[in-house]
Amino acid sequence: MNTRAVAQPAYSGPPGAVHMKEGQRLQAAGNRAGAAAAYQKAYEAFTSVDDSDGMIAALARKKAVESGAATPAAAAPRAVAAAPRAAAAVARPAAAANAGDLTQPVAGAVNGGRPVGLFFMTRYWIATRSLEKSTYYFAPNGQVYVDPKGFSAAALAALPASSRGSYSVAGNKLTVRWASGQTSSSEVEPQATTFGWDMGIFLAGRPFTSPGQLTGSFEGGNSISTSSGSASAVSSLTFRPDGTYTGGGASSFGGRDADGAKTYSAGSSSSGNSGRWSLNGWLLTLTDAQGHTNRGVAFPVEKNDKTGQVTRFYFDNVAYKRL
């Protein structure tokens, strides 16, 4: 696999501050998925200009809105702390998923150097000391989608233009022409169930064989670190056989001056989030006690070879490890 240094991702679009403002608007309107997507774009914009403070603030807000915490308040200039959200004592039954969102994708495979199906992608960014994690779906019809929330035609079409496009393989080169007008092209380094492309490692995805594979307790998180600060977020999930779940999370943020001395720090934690969970093919749905639903792609990443037990799984931009 190619181990050369990772370059900053190409970015063409509005400044990070514009995306941050849009994320705040969507968050205030209760559109958590839209807000998270806006904060992700803000992170990409700040990364393109090496604005480490902006990167930390964007990631902090994204993690806060994904965890269901209340609108974060600034703990210091450009540092964000999220307030925990209280959960009702009695869990409600999980809402029935929209049947139009439950179209199932093809499992990942590499055939003749051409990827088809769903893949788990990891890419390490040296600048932020962070591991990017995403789901890529290379559809059989030649379309590619990044981090889909569902696989119906409507759900895939609703993805941002920078997260959907068409792909082709010529020789050993895979080219993606994104709907945003950008093009990504790089050599494919295929193996049996994985391939390398565009500085990322892609692992072929397979669905859970049964919901029972998810029962148990898991923990996962993300972090970034730059010369001017750092941010990290950890979340936990416990799935019970009766269809109920509990979850919690913690986040911390800090800044440093030019000499490396700490200038501020902030953090938050939440616990007691509970509700019902359901797994339908590739889609995991969490419905909390207040009726808020979080649905995303979930699949095993690692299993115990002897017992067959799932030890790691991916869900909503987080890779969780069994405790």
Sine and cosine of phi, psi and omega as CSV:
sin_phi,cos_phi,sin_psi,cos_psi,sin_omega,cos_omega
0.00,0.00,0.61,-0.80,-0.01,-1.00
-0.93,0.38,0.76,-0.65,-0.05,-1.00
-0.89,-0.46,0.32,0.95,-0.01,-1.00
-0.92,0.40,0.31,-0.95,-0.06,-1.00
-0.87,0.49,0.53,-0.85,-0.04,-1.00
-1.00,0.02,0.77,-0.63,0.04,-1.00
-1.00,0.07,0.32,-0.95,0.06,-1.00
-0.91,0.41,0.60,-0.80,-0.01,-1.00
-0.93,0.36,0.58,-0.82,0.04,-1.00
-0.93,0.37,0.61,-0.79,0.01,-1.00
-0.61,-0.79,0.67,-0.74,0.06,-1.00
-0.61,-0.79,0.94,-0.33,-0.03,-1.00
0.14,-0.99,-0.19,-0.98,-0.02,-1.00
-0.90,0.43,0.35,-0.94,0.06,-1.00
-0.89,0.46,0.35,-0.94,-0.01,-1.00
-0.85,0.53,-0.59,0.80,-0.03,-1.00
-0.88,0.48,-0.56,0.83,0.01,-1.00
-0.92,0.40,-0.70,0.72,0.02,-1.00
-0.92,0.40,-0.59,0.81,0.02,-1.00
-0.89,0.46,-0.68,0.73,0.01,-1.00
-0.90,0.45,-0.66,0.75,0.02,-1.00
-0.91,0.41,-0.63,0.77,0.04,-1.00
-0.88,0.47,-0.65,0.76,0.02,-1.00
-0.91,0.42,-0.63,0.78,0.02,-1.00
-0.90,0.44,-0.72,0.70,-0.02,-1.00
-0.92,0.39,-0.61,0.80,0.02,-1.00
-0.91,0.42,-0.67,0.74,0.02,-1.00
-0.90,0.43,-0.49,0.87,0.01,-1.00
-0.99,0.11,-0.05,1.00,0.02,-1.00
1.00,0.03,0.13,0.99,0.01,-1.00
-1.00,-0.03,0.99,0.10,-0.09,-1.00
-0.93,0.37,-0.64,0.77,0.00,-1.00
-0.90,0.44,-0.70,0.72,0.02,-1.00
-0.91,0.42,-0.64,0.77,0.02,-1.00
-0.90,0.44,-0.68,0.73,0.01,-1.00
-0.88,0.48,-0.65,0.76,0.02,-1.00
-0.91,0.43,-0.63,0.78,0.01,-1.00
-0.92,0.40,-0.66,0.75,0.03,-1.00
-0.92,0.40,-0.56,0.83,0.07,-1.00
-0.89,0.45,-0.68,0.74,0.04,-1.00
-0.91,0.42,-0.59,0.81,0.05,-1.00
-0.89,0.45,-0.67,0.74,0.03,-1.00
-0.86,0.51,-0.69,0.72,0.00,-1.00
-0.90,0.43,-0.64,0.77,0.00,-1.00
-0.91,0.41,-0.70,0.72,0.02,-1.00
-0.91,0.41,-0.59,0.81,0.02,-1.00
-0.89,0.45,-0.62,0.79,-0.06,-1.00
-0.91,0.42,-0.40,0.92,0.01,-1.00
-0.93,-0.37,0.21,0.98,0.05,-1.00
0.85,0.53,0.63,0.78,0.07,-1.00
-1.00,-0.02,1.00,-0.01,-0.12,-0.99
-0.92,0.39,-0.59,0.81,0.03,-1.00
-0.89,0.45,-0.68,0.73,0.03,-1.00
-0.90,0.44,-0.63,0.78,0.02,-1.00
-0.87,0.49,-0.71,0.70,-0.02,-1.00
-0.90,0.43,-0.69,0.72,-0.01,-1.00
-0.90,0.43,-0.67,0.75,-0.01,-1.00
-0.91,0.42,-0.69,0.72,0.01,-1.00
-0.91,0.42,-0.65,0.76,-0.01,-1.00
-0.87,0.49,-0.71,0.70,0.00,-1.00
-0.92,0.39,-0.62,0.78,0.01,-1.00
-0.89,0.46,-0.71,0.71,-0.01,-1.00
-0.92,0.39,-0.58,0.81,0.00,-1.00
-0.91,0.42,-0.71,0.71,-0.04,-1.00
-0.95,0.30,-0.54,0.84,0.02,-1.00
-0.94,0.35,-0.53,0.85,-0.01,-1.00
-0.99,0.17,-0.12,0.99,0.01,-1.00
0.99,0.11,0.22,0.97,0.00,-1.00
-0.96,0.29,0.27,-0.96,0.02,-1.00
-0.92,0.39,0.24,-0.97,0.01,-1.00
-0.80,0.60,0.84,-0.54,-0.09,-1.00
-0.93,0.37,0.50,-0.87,0.05,-1.00
-0.92,-0.39,0.56,-0.83,-0.04,-1.00
-0.93,0.36,0.76,-0.64,0.03,-1.00
-1.00,-0.04,-0.41,0.91,0.02,-1.00
-0.26,-0.96,0.15,-0.99,-0.02,-1.00
-0.79,0.61,0.88,-0.47,0.08,-1.00
0.92,0.39,0.22,0.98,0.13,-0.99
-0.96,-0.28,0.59,-0.81,-0.13,-0.99
-0.83,-0.56,0.73,-0.68,0.11,-0.99
-0.85,-0.53,0.68,-0.73,-0.04,-1.00
-0.98,-0.21,0.69,-0.73,0.05,-1.00
-1.00,0.06,0.65,-0.76,-0.01,-1.00
-0.93,0.37,0.49,-0.87,0.03,-1.00
-0.98,-0.22,0.74,-0.67,0.02,-1.00
-0.96,0.30,0.57,-0.82,0.02,-1.00
-0.92,-0.39,0.59,-0.81,0.04,-1.00
-0.93,0.36,0.43,-0.91,-0.10,-0.99
-0.95,0.31,-0.54,0.84,-0.10,-1.00
-0.96,-0.26,0.81,-0.59,-0.01,-1.00
-0.98,0.20,0.59,-0.81,0.08,-1.00
-1.00,-0.10,0.41,-0.91,0.08,-1.00
-0.88,0.47,0.54,-0.84,0.02,-1.00
-0.90,0.44,0.70,-0.72,0.01,-1.00
-0.93,0.37,0.57,-0.82,0.01,-1.00
-0.92,0.40,0.75,-0.66,-0.02,-1.00
-0.95,0.32,0.53,-0.84,0.06,-1.00
-0.91,0.42,0.84,-0.54,-0.07,-1.00
-0.86,0.51,-0.47,0.88,0.00,-1.00
-0.94,0.35,-0.27,0.96,-0.01,-1.00
-0.99,-0.11,0.01,1.00,-0.15,-0.99
-0.97,-0.25,0.22,0.98,0.12,-0.99
-0.85,0.52,0.74,-0.67,-0.12,-0.99
-0.99,-0.10,0.63,-0.78,0.00,-1.00
-0.99,0.11,0.05,-1.00,0.06,-1.00
-1.00,0.03,0.64,-0.77,0.06,-1.00
-0.91,0.42,0.50,-0.87,-0.06,-1.00
-0.93,0.36,0.59,-0.81,0.06,-1.00
-0.36,-0.93,0.48,-0.88,0.06,-1.00
-0.90,-0.44,0.92,-0.39,-0.05,-1.00
-0.88,-0.48,0.93,-0.36,0.00,-1.00
0.87,0.49,0.57,0.82,-0.01,-1.00
0.99,0.14,0.01,1.00,0.00,-1.00
-0.95,-0.31,0.86,-0.51,0.04,-1.00
-0.98,0.20,0.63,-0.78,0.10,-1.00
-0.63,-0.77,0.72,-0.69,0.03,-1.00
0.97,-0.24,-0.32,-0.95,-0.12,-0.99
-0.99,-0.11,0.70,-0.72,-0.04,-1.00
-0.72,-0.69,0.53,-0.85,0.10,-0.99
-0.99,-0.13,0.87,-0.50,-0.06,-1.00
-0.95,-0.32,0.71,-0.70,0.14,-0.99
-0.81,-0.59,0.63,-0.78,-0.01,-1.00
-0.53,-0.85,0.81,-0.59,-0.05,-1.00
-1.00,-0.06,0.78,-0.63,0.04,-1.00
-0.97,-0.24,0.91,-0.42,-0.04,-1.00
-0.90,0.44,-0.65,0.76,-0.09,-1.00
-0.85,0.52,-0.58,0.81,-0.05,-1.00
-0.92,-0.39,0.05,1.00,-0.02,-1.00
0.77,0.64,0.70,0.72,-0.07,-1.00
-0.81,-0.59,0.47,-0.88,0.03,-1.00
-0.96,-0.28,0.93,-0.36,0.04,-1.00
-0.97,0.25,0.68,-0.73,0.03,-1.00
-0.75,-0.66,0.75,-0.66,-0.03,-1.00
-0.50,-0.87,0.30,-0.95,0.16,-0.99
-0.97,-0.26,0.80,-0.60,0.09,-1.00
-0.92,-0.39,0.77,-0.64,0.07,-1.00
-0.91,-0.42,0.95,-0.30,0.08,-1.00
-1.00,-0.01,1.00,-0.10,-0.08,-1.00
-0.94,0.34,0.51,-0.86,0.00,-1.00
-0.86,0.52,-0.36,0.93,-0.03,-1.00
-1.00,0.08,0.15,0.99,0.06,-1.00
1.00,-0.02,0.11,0.99,0.05,-1.00
-0.99,-0.13,0.47,-0.88,0.03,-1.00
-0.77,-0.64,0.61,-0.79,-0.04,-1.00
-0.70,-0.71,0.64,-0.77,-0.02,-1.00
-0.93,-0.37,0.81,-0.59,0.04,-1.00
0.81,0.59,0.81,0.59,0.07,-1.00
-0.93,0.36,0.52,-0.85,0.08,-1.00
-1.00,-0.09,-0.23,0.97,0.03,-1.00
-0.27,-0.96,0.13,-0.99,-0.12,-0.99
-0.85,-0.53,0.19,0.98,0.13,-0.99
-0.94,0.33,0.32,-0.95,0.01,-1.00
-0.85,0.53,-0.63,0.77,-0.01,-1.00
-0.93,0.38,-0.66,0.75,-0.02,-1.00
-0.91,0.41,-0.65,0.76,0.00,-1.00
-0.94,0.34,-0.63,0.78,0.00,-1.00
-0.93,0.37,-0.39,0.92,-0.04,-1.00
-0.98,0.18,-0.16,0.99,0.02,-1.00
-0.91,0.42,0.48,-0.88,0.05,-1.00
-0.85,0.53,0.46,-0.89,-0.04,-1.00
-0.86,0.51,-0.48,0.88,0.00,-1.00
-0.98,0.22,-0.10,1.00,-0.04,-1.00
-0.90,-0.43,0.22,0.98,0.04,-1.00
-0.53,-0.85,0.52,-0.85,-0.01,-1.00
-0.02,-1.00,-0.29,-0.96,0.03,-1.00
-0.88,-0.47,0.50,-0.86,-0.01,-1.00
-0.76,-0.65,0.43,-0.90,0.03,-1.00
-0.52,-0.85,0.45,-0.89,0.02,-1.00
-0.85,-0.53,0.82,-0.57,0.05,-1.00
-0.79,-0.61,0.91,-0.42,-0.09,-1.00
0.91,0.41,-0.84,-0.54,0.03,-1.00
-0.96,-0.30,0.35,0.94,-0.04,-1.00
-0.90,-0.43,0.79,-0.61,0.07,-1.00
-0.97,-0.22,0.80,-0.60,-0.02,-1.00
-0.85,-0.52,0.76,-0.66,0.08,-1.00
-0.90,-0.43,0.82,-0.58,0.08,-1.00
-0.97,-0.26,0.97,-0.23,-0.08,-1.00
-0.96,0.27,0.47,-0.88,0.01,-1.00
-0.90,0.44,-0.32,0.95,0.02,-1.00
-0.97,0.25,-0.18,0.98,-0.01,-1.00
0.97,-0.26,-0.22,0.98,0.03,-1.00
-0.99,0.14,0.35,-0.94,0.03,-1.00
-0.77,-0.63,0.70,-0.71,0.10,-1.00
-0.88,-0.47,0.80,-0.59,-0.04,-1.00
-0.63,-0.78,0.76,-0.65,-0.03,-1.00
-0.34,-0.94,0.33,-0.94,0.04,-1.00
-0.94,0.35,0.57,-0.82,0.07,-1.00
-1.00,-0.10,0.73,-0.69,0.05,-1.00
-0.90,-0.44,1.00,0.07,-0.14,-0.99
-0.99,0.11,0.52,-0.86,0.19,-0.98
-0.75,-0.66,-0.26,-0.97,-0.09,-1.00
-0.89,0.46,-0.79,0.61,-0.05,-1.00
-0.83,-0.56,0.13,0.99,0.00,-1.00
-0.69,-0.73,0.26,-0.97,0.17,-0.98
-0.43,-0.90,0.42,-0.91,0.06,-1.00
-0.96,-0.27,0.67,-0.74,0.01,-1.00
-0.33,-0.94,0.69,-0.72,0.10,-0.99
0.79,0.61,0.70,0.72,0.04,-1.00
0.95,0.31,0.06,1.00,-0.01,-1.00
-0.95,-0.32,0.35,-0.94,0.10,-0.99
-0.93,-0.36,0.80,-0.60,-0.08,-1.00
-0.92,-0.39,0.85,-0.53,0.01,-1.00
-0.95,-0.31,0.79,-0.61,-0.01,-1.00
-0.86,0.51,0.76,-0.65,-0.02,-1.00
-1.00,-0.03,0.59,-0.81,0.09,-1.00
-0.77,-0.63,0.60,-0.80,-0.03,-1.00
-0.97,0.24,0.29,-0.96,0.16,-0.99
-0.88,0.47,0.61,-0.79,0.06,-1.00
-0.99,0.15,-0.36,0.93,0.05,-1.00
-0.31,-0.95,0.46,-0.89,0.05,-1.00
-0.85,0.52,-0.46,0.89,-0.02,-1.00
-0.87,0.49,-0.36,0.93,0.03,-1.00
-0.92,0.40,-0.28,0.96,-0.02,-1.00
-1.00,-0.05,-0.23,0.97,-0.07,-1.00
-0.90,0.44,0.68,-0.73,-0.03,-1.00
0.76,-0.64,-0.14,-0.99,-0.05,-1.00
-0.92,-0.40,0.66,-0.75,-0.05,-1.00
-0.70,-0.72,0.38,-0.93,0.05,-1.00
-0.61,-0.80,0.63,-0.78,0.02,-1.00
-0.47,-0.88,0.10,-0.99,0.00,-1.00
-0.07,-1.00,0.06,-1.00,0.04,-1.00
-0.62,-0.78,0.40,-0.92,0.03,-1.00
-0.41,-0.91,0.42,-0.91,0.16,-0.99
-0.68,-0.73,0.42,-0.91,0.01,-1.00
-0.52,-0.85,0.77,-0.64,0.03,-1.00
-0.73,-0.69,0.01,-1.00,-0.04,-1.00
-0.91,0.42,-0.38,0.92,-0.06,-1.00
-0.96,-0.29,0.01,1.00,0.02,-1.00
0.24,-0.97,-0.03,-1.00,-0.01,-1.00
-0.49,-0.87,0.33,-0.95,0.07,-1.00
-0.52,-0.86,0.61,-0.79,0.04,-1.00
-0.56,-0.83,0.47,-0.88,0.02,-1.00
-0.61,-0.80,0.72,-0.70,0.01,-1.00
-0.81,-0.58,0.68,-0.73,0.04,-1.00
-0.73,-0.68,0.45,-0.89,0.00,-1.00
-0.76,-0.65,0.51,-0.86,0.02,-1.00
-0.62,-0.79,0.71,-0.70,0.11,-0.99
-0.84,-0.55,0.86,-0.52,-0.02,-1.00
-0.96,-0.27,0.78,-0.62,-0.01,-1.00
-0.96,-0.29,0.47,-0.88,-0.02,-1.00
-0.86,0.50,-0.40,0.92,-0.02,-1.00
-0.99,0.15,0.10,1.00,0.05,-1.00
1.00,0.01,0.12,0.99,0.06,-1.00
-0.98,-0.22,0.38,-0.93,0.03,-1.00
-0.62,-0.79,0.34,-0.94,0.17,-0.98
-0.74,-0.67,0.47,-0.88,-0.01,-1.00
-0.49,-0.87,0.27,-0.96,0.03,-1.00
-0.36,-0.93,0.06,-1.00,0.00,-1.00
-0.26,-0.97,0.27,-0.96,0.06,-1.00
-0.52,-0.85,0.56,-0.83,0.03,-1.00
-0.63,-0.77,0.46,-0.89,0.03,-1.00
-0.59,-0.81,0.54,-0.84,-0.03,-1.00
-0.64,-0.77,0.57,-0.82,0.01,-1.00
-0.46,-0.89,0.39,-0.92,0.02,-1.00
-0.81,-0.59,0.41,-0.91,0.03,-1.00
-0.73,-0.69,0.50,-0.86,0.06,-1.00
-1.00,0.05,-0.09,-1.00,-0.07,-1.00
-0.88,0.47,-0.42,0.91,0.01,-1.00
-1.00,-0.01,0.02,1.00,0.01,-1.00
1.00,0.01,0.04,1.00,0.00,-1.00
-0.98,0.19,0.60,-0.80,-0.01,-1.00
-0.92,0.38,0.75,-0.67,0.00,-1.00
-0.95,-0.31,-0.45,0.89,0.06,-1.00
-0.28,-0.96,0.31,-0.95,0.10,-1.00
-0.46,-0.89,0.51,-0.86,0.00,-1.00
-0.44,-0.90,0.34,-0.94,0.00,-1.00
-0.29,-0.96,0.21,-0.98,0.05,-1.00
-0.43,-0.90,0.31,-0.95,0.05,-1.00
-0.52,-0.85,0.42,-0.91,0.06,-1.00
-0.62,-0.79,0.54,-0.84,0.01,-1.00
-0.50,-0.87,0.28,-0.96,0.06,-1.00
1.00,0.08,0.04,1.00,0.08,-1.00
-0.91,0.42,0.80,-0.60,-0.08,-1.00
-0.54,-0.84,0.26,-0.97,0.02,-1.00
0.21,-0.98,-0.56,-0.83,-0.02,-1.00
-0.85,-0.53,0.50,-0.87,0.01,-1.00
-0.80,-0.60,0.45,-0.90,0.08,-1.00
-0.53,-0.85,0.55,-0.84,0.01,-1.00
-0.84,-0.54,0.85,-0.52,0.03,-1.00
-0.82,-0.57,0.99,-0.15,-0.05,-1.00
0.89,0.46,-0.90,-0.44,-0.03,-1.00
-1.00,-0.01,-0.10,0.99,-0.14,-0.99
-0.95,-0.31,0.83,-0.57,0.06,-1.00
-0.97,-0.23,0.76,-0.65,0.00,-1.00
-0.87,-0.49,0.80,-0.60,0.09,-1.00
-0.92,-0.40,0.82,-0.57,0.05,-1.00
-0.86,-0.50,0.92,-0.40,-0.10,-1.00
-0.98,0.17,0.02,-1.00,-0.09,-1.00
-0.91,0.42,-0.32,0.95,0.02,-1.00
-1.00,-0.07,0.03,1.00,0.03,-1.00
1.00,-0.01,0.02,1.00,0.03,-1.00
-0.97,0.24,0.72,-0.69,-0.05,-1.00
-0.93,-0.38,0.72,-0.69,0.10,-0.99
-0.85,-0.53,0.91,-0.41,-0.03,-1.00
-0.86,-0.52,0.72,-0.69,0.01,-1.00
-0.37,-0.93,0.14,-0.99,0.01,-1.00
-0.95,0.32,0.72,-0.70,0.03,-1.00
-0.64,-0.77,0.67,-0.74,0.03,-1.00
-0.31,-0.95,0.39,-0.92,0.00,-1.00
-0.92,0.39,0.60,-0.80,0.09,-1.00
-0.94,-0.35,-0.50,0.86,-0.04,-1.00
-0.51,-0.86,0.63,-0.78,0.04,-1.00
-0.79,-0.62,0.41,-0.91,0.14,-0.99
-0.97,0.23,0.88,-0.48,-0.08,-1.00
-0.88,0.48,-0.51,0.86,-0.06,-1.00
-0.99,0.11,-0.68,0.73,-0.09,-1.00
-0.99,-0.15,-0.32,0.95,-0.06,-1.00
0.98,0.20,0.03,1.00,-0.02,-1.00
-0.95,0.32,0.68,-0.73,0.06,-1.00
-0.95,0.30,0.86,-0.51,-0.02,-1.00
-0.98,-0.22,-0.37,0.93,0.07,-1.00
-0.62,-0.78,0.61,-0.79,0.11,-0.99
-0.58,-0.81,0.34,-0.94,-0.05,-1.00
-0.94,-0.35,0.68,-0.73,0.06,-1.00
-0.38,-0.93,0.82,-0.57,0.15,-0.99
0.81,0.59,0.78,0.62,0.08,-1.00
0.95,0.32,0.25,0.97,0.02,-1.00
-0.78,-0.63,0.70,-0.72,0.12,-0.99
-0.99,-0.14,0.89,-0.45,-0.06,-1.00
-0.99,-0.16,0.62,-0.78,0.03,-1.00
-0.92,-0.40,0.70,-0.72,0.01,-1.00
-0.91,0.40,0.70,-0.71,0.02,-1.00
-1.00,0.09,0.00,0.00,0.00,0.00
